[in-house]
């Protein structure tokens, strides 16, 4: 009977401690800035303390109450908070940050397309401080909503790039750079402004986006230029055999079935993206960007397929490059 009373008392003490900690977090949430390091540490400490206390209670009413697990988790949360403090806030939130205690931060820079969003998903889940840059404000708003406004978003322009690059550790270039562009997105001077030992991962590998870019392979994937490590492998998924090829095959199979069942014209009429991807047909160039870059005449897919007057599935333009060098049939 005495042991049972001690067990129940221990359980109530544990629940009371957790409840008090959660109340403290709620109070601090309404009185402190949500981005402050202290608030982040306390909030994560409360969550992990709840996990530890729950584990202890679920293991049986032994009368033992230990915050050992929560202690280790709290240390992890504290380390996470330190490592993800933005460079601009180092001095204001942690007075040793600018000294020898911690000498780096973990923000990242991305494009806002499909590849960029996938990268953000992974690194945001790992707790990294992420900055997404894109020229489309609608895309940035969608990304903000997708990640509950927990990532930074900025319009991509040379002013913002020059301001941000000296403060970040990793650049992920996921931008589809126009082939006819006459200037670099990131020039050599901007690369030189980055901290020594920082990294550029060029996923897009479009010539002209980054001035210090040159293509690498899996055998020799890295090189250092202007003190910045560059990783510019064109086919990154090639490191894992039968990964991309299987994914491509699975995504292309419905298109093959559609063409076999309905013919090229009907398949392109009901699938705008398939129609947009048509590059050449019956000896005629049907790709606008290629026409503009190579100064070759082209014809719209709708015209060569004879479906211009039909109800067509819409698809956004594949590129901003325009060409009026049309073929007259």
C-alpha positions in Angstrom: 0.0 0.0 0.0 2.8 2.4 0.9 4.7 1.6 -2.3 1.5 2.2 -4.3 1.0 5.6 -2.7 4.6 6.6 -3.5 4.1 5.6 -7.1 1.0 7.7 -7.5 2.7 10.6 -5.8 5.7 10.3 -8.1 3.3 10.3 -11.1 1.5 13.4 -9.9 4.8 15.2 -9.3 5.9 14.3 -12.8 2.7 15.6 -14.4 2.8 18.7 -12.3 6.4 19.5 -13.3 5.5 19.0 -17.0 2.4 21.1 -16.7 4.3 23.9 -15.0 6.9 23.9 -17.7 4.3 24.0 -20.4 2.6 27.0 -18.6 5.9 28.7 -18.5 6.4 28.2 -22.2 2.9 29.6 -22.9 3.6 32.7 -20.8 7.0 33.3 -22.4 5.4 32.9 -25.9 3.3 35.9 -25.2 6.0 38.0 -23.6 9.1 37.1 -25.6 10.1 37.2 -29.3 9.4 33.8 -30.8 12.7 33.8 -32.6 14.9 34.4 -29.5 17.3 31.7 -28.6 16.1 31.4 -25.0 12.5 30.9 -26.1 13.6 28.2 -28.7 15.6 26.4 -26.1 12.8 26.5 -23.5 10.2 25.4 -26.0 12.2 22.4 -27.2 13.2 21.6 -23.6 9.5 21.5 -22.6 8.7 19.2 -25.5 11.5 16.8 -24.8 10.8 16.9 -21.1 7.3 15.8 -21.9 8.6 13.0 -24.0 11.0 11.9 -21.3 8.4 12.0 -18.5 5.9 10.1 -20.7 8.4 7.4 -21.3 9.1 7.1 -17.6 5.4 6.9 -16.7 4.7 4.4 -19.4 7.4 2.1 -18.2 5.4 1.5 -15.0 4.6 3.2 -11.7 7.9 2.5 -10.1 8.0 5.7 -8.1 11.1 6.8 -10.0 11.1 10.2 -11.8 14.1 11.0 -13.8 14.8 13.9 -16.1 18.0 12.2 -17.4 16.6 11.7 -20.9 15.2 15.3 -21.0 18.7 16.5 -19.9 20.3 15.0 -22.9 17.6 16.1 -25.2 17.8 19.6 -23.8 21.5 19.7 -24.6 20.6 18.7 -28.1 18.0 21.4 -28.3 20.5 24.0 -27.0 23.1 22.9 -29.6 20.4 23.1 -32.3 19.5 26.6 -31.3 23.2 27.8 -31.3 23.9 26.3 -34.7 20.9 27.8 -36.4 21.2 31.4 -35.2 21.3 33.6 -38.3 24.7 35.4 -38.8 23.1 38.8 -38.4 21.8 37.9 -34.9 24.9 36.3 -33.5 26.1 39.2 -31.3 22.6 40.1 -30.0 21.5 36.6 -28.9 24.7 35.0 -27.8 27.7 37.0 -26.7 30.3 34.3 -27.4 29.0 33.6 -30.9 31.3 36.1 -32.5 34.3 34.7 -30.6 35.8 31.2 -30.4 32.8 29.3 -29.0 30.9 28.8 -32.3 32.2 30.3 -35.5 29.6 29.2 -38.1 25.9 29.3 -38.9 23.7 27.1 -41.1 21.6 29.1 -43.5 21.0 27.9 -47.0 20.0 29.4 -50.3 17.8 27.8 -52.8 15.7 28.3 -56.0 12.0 27.9 -55.4 11.2 25.2 -58.1 10.5 21.5 -57.7 14.2 20.6 -56.8 14.5 23.6 -54.5 11.4 22.7 -52.6 12.6 19.1 -52.1 15.9 20.5 -50.7 14.1 22.8 -48.4 11.9 20.0 -47.1 15.0 17.9 -46.2 17.0 20.6 -44.6 14.1 22.2 -42.8 13.3 18.9 -41.3 16.9 18.7 -40.1 16.6 22.1 -38.4 18.7 24.2 -40.7 18.0 27.9 -41.1 16.9 28.1 -44.8 16.5 31.1 -47.1 14.6 30.5 -50.3 15.1 33.0 -53.2 13.0 33.1 -56.3 11.8 35.7 -58.9 8.2 34.8 -58.5 6.5 36.2 -55.4 3.6 33.8 -55.7 6.1 30.9 -55.4 7.6 32.4 -52.3 4.2 32.8 -50.7 3.4 29.2 -51.5 6.7 28.0 -49.9 6.0 30.2 -46.9 2.6 28.5 -46.4 4.1 25.1 -47.1 6.6 25.4 -44.3 4.4 27.4 -41.8 6.5 30.5 -42.4 9.5 28.8 -40.7 11.8 29.5 -43.7 13.0 32.9 -45.0 11.9 34.0 -48.4 13.4 36.7 -50.5 13.0 38.0 -54.1 16.0 36.9 -56.1 18.0 39.8 -57.5 21.6 40.9 -57.5 21.2 43.3 -54.5 19.7 40.6 -52.2 22.3 38.0 -53.4 25.2 40.3 -52.7 23.8 41.1 -49.3 23.1 37.5 -48.4 26.0 35.5 -49.8 28.7 36.6 -47.2 26.5 35.3 -44.4 25.6 31.8 -45.6 27.4 28.5 -45.6 25.8 26.6 -48.4 24.3 27.7 -51.8 22.1 25.2 -53.6 21.5 26.4 -57.2 18.3 25.0 -58.4 17.6 27.7 -61.0 16.9 26.9 -64.6 19.1 29.6 -66.1 18.2 31.0 -69.5 20.6 29.8 -72.2 20.7 33.2 -73.8 21.4 35.2 -70.6 24.2 37.7 -71.0 25.1 38.0 -67.3 25.8 35.7 -64.4 23.4 35.1 -61.5 26.4 34.8 -59.2 29.6 36.3 -60.5 33.2 35.8 -59.3 33.2 38.8 -57.1 30.1 37.5 -55.3 31.7 34.1 -54.8 34.8 35.8 -53.5 32.6 37.6 -50.8 31.6 34.2 -49.3 33.3 32.8 -46.3 36.3 30.6 -46.9 35.2 27.0 -46.7 31.6 27.6 -47.6 30.0 25.4 -50.3 28.2 25.9 -53.6 26.2 22.9 -54.8 25.1 23.5 -58.4 22.3 21.1 -59.0 21.1 22.8 -62.2 24.5 23.0 -63.8 23.4 25.5 -66.4 26.4 27.3 -67.9 26.2 31.1 -67.2 24.4 31.0 -63.8 27.6 30.9 -61.7 30.8 32.3 -63.1 33.1 30.0 -61.2 31.2 26.9 -62.4 32.7 24.0 -64.4 31.2 20.6 -64.7 32.5 17.8 -62.5 31.9 14.0 -62.2 31.4 11.5 -59.5 35.0 10.4 -59.8 36.2 14.0 -59.1 33.2 15.9 -57.8 34.7 18.8 -56.0 37.0 21.7 -56.7 37.9 24.9 -54.8 37.8 28.3 -56.3 38.0 31.7 -54.5 38.2 29.6 -51.3 34.7 28.2 -51.9 34.2 24.5 -52.4 32.2 23.7 -55.6 30.2 20.6 -56.2 29.0 20.6 -59.8 28.1 17.0 -60.7 25.6 17.0 -63.6 23.8 13.7 -62.8 23.8 13.6 -59.0 21.3 10.7 -58.8 23.7 8.7 -60.9 25.5 7.9 -57.7 22.7 5.4 -56.9 22.2 2.9 -59.8 18.7 2.4 -61.1 17.2 5.2 -59.2 16.4 8.0 -61.7 16.0 5.6 -64.6 13.2 3.8 -62.7 11.6 7.0 -61.7 11.7 8.3 -65.3 10.3 5.1 -66.6 7.4 5.1 -64.1 6.6 8.8 -65.0 6.8 8.3 -68.8 4.7 5.1 -69.0 1.3 6.9 -68.9 2.5 9.1 -71.7 3.5 6.1 -73.8 0.1 4.5 -73.2 -1.7 7.6 -74.1 0.2 8.0 -77.4 -0.3 4.3 -78.3 -4.0 4.4 -77.5 -4.9 7.8 -78.9 -2.1 8.8 -81.3 0.3 11.7 -81.0 -2.1 14.5 -81.8 -4.9 13.4 -79.5 -2.5 12.7 -76.7 -0.9 16.2 -77.0 -4.4 17.8 -77.1 -5.5 16.3 -73.8 -2.1 16.8 -72.1 -0.6 20.3 -72.3 2.7 19.3 -70.7 3.2 16.5 -73.2 2.4 18.9 -76.1 4.8 21.5 -74.6 7.6 18.9 -74.5 7.4 18.2 -78.2 10.8 19.3 -79.7 10.6 18.1 -83.3 7.9 16.5 -85.4 8.0 15.2 -89.0 11.3 17.1 -89.6 10.1 20.4 -88.2 11.4 22.2 -85.1 8.6 22.7 -82.6 10.6 24.1 -79.6 10.5 27.9 -79.2 13.6 28.3 -77.0 15.7 26.3 -79.4 14.5 28.5 -82.2 15.4 31.7 -80.4 18.9 30.5 -79.3 19.9 28.9 -82.6 18.0 31.3 -84.8 16.2 28.5 -86.6 12.6 28.7 -87.8 10.0 26.8 -85.8 6.3 25.9 -85.8 4.0 25.6 -82.9 3.1 22.0 -81.9 -0.6 22.8 -82.2 -0.2 23.8 -85.8 2.0 20.9 -87.0 -0.3 18.5 -85.2 -3.5 20.0 -86.7 -5.2 20.6 -83.3 -5.0 24.4 -83.1 -8.8 24.7 -83.4 -9.6 22.0 -80.8 -10.1 22.4 -77.0 -6.6 22.0 -75.6 -5.4 21.1 -72.1 -3.5 24.3 -71.0 0.1 24.3 -69.8 2.4 27.1 -68.7 5.1 28.3 -71.0 8.3 26.2 -70.7 10.5 29.3 -71.0 10.5 33.0 -71.1 12.5 33.0 -74.3 10.4 34.0 -77.3 10.8 33.5 -81.0 8.8 34.9 -83.9 10.8 33.1 -86.5 7.9 30.9 -87.6 7.7 28.3 -90.4 4.9 29.0 -92.9 3.3 25.8 -94.1 
